């Protein structure tokens, strides 16, 4: 079920899962996403908590601690596998594009 729902990951989804390779809470996740992406991707609280809920429902992450409103999470084996599949898909897309652009640019186009 999770694989069908998350056939491909959006950028925020991908970076959230990357951030959760180490246990952290929501505020820390938002900061890690910003750091990992060099500031290119920013995740707001609404998006983050909606994604955390979906990820948790699909056993991609698990809650590790809850202190008041502060909740910490970490990626599960299922989430790690989905992250790896997405990483491999992205690498394949880069290889495909590199071959195209190398040929395209060698023909004098920009």
C-alpha positions as CSV (number, residue, x, y, z in Angstrom):
1,X,0.0,0.0,0.0
2,X,2.7,2.5,1.0
3,X,4.7,1.9,-2.2
4,X,1.6,2.7,-4.4
5,X,0.8,5.9,-2.4
6,X,4.5,7.0,-2.5
7,X,5.4,5.7,-6.0
8,X,7.7,8.7,-6.3
9,X,8.6,11.1,-3.5
10,X,8.2,14.9,-3.8
11,X,11.2,17.0,-2.9
12,X,9.9,17.8,0.6
13,X,9.1,14.1,1.2
14,X,12.5,13.0,0.1
15,X,14.3,15.6,2.3
16,X,12.1,14.8,5.3
17,X,13.0,11.1,5.1
18,X,16.7,12.1,4.7
19,X,16.5,14.2,7.8
20,X,14.9,11.3,9.7
21,X,17.9,9.0,9.2
22,X,18.7,10.5,12.6
23,X,16.1,10.9,15.3
24,X,14.7,14.4,15.5
25,X,11.7,16.5,16.3
26,X,9.6,18.6,13.9
27,X,11.5,21.9,14.4
28,X,14.8,20.0,13.9
29,X,13.4,18.3,10.8
30,X,12.6,21.6,9.2
31,X,16.1,22.9,9.9
32,X,17.8,19.7,8.6
33,X,15.8,19.9,5.4
34,X,16.9,23.4,4.9
35,X,20.5,22.5,5.6
36,X,20.6,19.3,3.5
37,X,19.2,21.1,0.5
38,X,21.4,24.2,0.9
39,X,18.3,26.3,1.6
40,X,16.6,25.4,-1.6
41,X,13.9,23.4,0.0
42,X,11.9,24.7,3.0
43,X,9.2,22.8,4.7
44,X,6.5,24.6,6.7
45,X,4.8,23.2,9.7
46,X,1.6,22.4,7.9
47,X,3.3,20.4,5.2
48,X,5.7,18.7,7.7
49,X,3.1,17.5,10.1
50,X,0.8,16.3,7.3
51,X,3.7,14.3,5.9
52,X,4.8,12.9,9.2
53,X,1.3,11.7,9.8
54,X,1.1,10.0,6.4
55,X,4.6,8.5,6.9
56,X,3.7,7.2,10.3
57,X,0.5,5.7,9.0
58,X,2.4,3.8,6.3
59,X,5.2,2.6,8.7
60,X,7.8,4.7,7.0
61,X,8.7,6.5,10.2
62,X,8.1,5.8,13.9
63,X,7.6,8.1,16.8
64,X,10.4,7.7,19.3
65,X,9.5,10.2,22.0
66,X,6.8,12.5,23.0
67,X,7.3,15.3,25.6
68,X,4.3,17.6,25.7
69,X,3.8,18.8,22.1
70,X,7.3,17.9,21.1
71,X,7.4,14.6,19.2
72,X,10.5,12.9,17.8
73,X,10.7,10.5,14.9
74,X,13.1,8.2,13.1
75,X,12.9,6.5,9.7
76,X,12.0,2.7,9.7
77,X,13.4,0.0,7.5
78,X,10.4,0.5,5.3
79,X,11.0,4.2,5.0
80,X,14.7,3.6,4.4
81,X,14.0,1.2,1.6
82,X,11.6,3.6,-0.1
83,X,14.2,6.4,0.3
84,X,16.8,4.1,-1.4
85,X,14.4,3.3,-4.2
86,X,13.8,7.0,-4.8
87,X,17.6,7.7,-4.7
88,X,18.2,5.1,-7.3
89,X,15.4,6.4,-9.5
90,X,16.9,9.9,-9.3
91,X,20.3,8.6,-10.2
92,X,18.9,6.9,-13.2
93,X,17.2,10.1,-14.3
94,X,20.5,12.0,-14.0
95,X,22.3,9.3,-16.1
96,X,19.6,9.5,-18.7
97,X,19.7,13.3,-18.8
98,X,23.5,13.5,-18.8
99,X,23.6,11.4,-22.0
100,X,21.0,13.6,-23.6
101,X,22.6,16.9,-22.6
102,X,26.1,15.8,-23.5
103,X,24.9,15.0,-27.0
104,X,22.7,18.1,-27.2
105,X,25.5,20.4,-26.2
106,X,28.1,18.7,-28.5
107,X,25.8,19.6,-31.4
108,X,26.3,23.3,-30.5
109,X,22.9,23.9,-28.8
110,X,22.6,25.5,-25.4
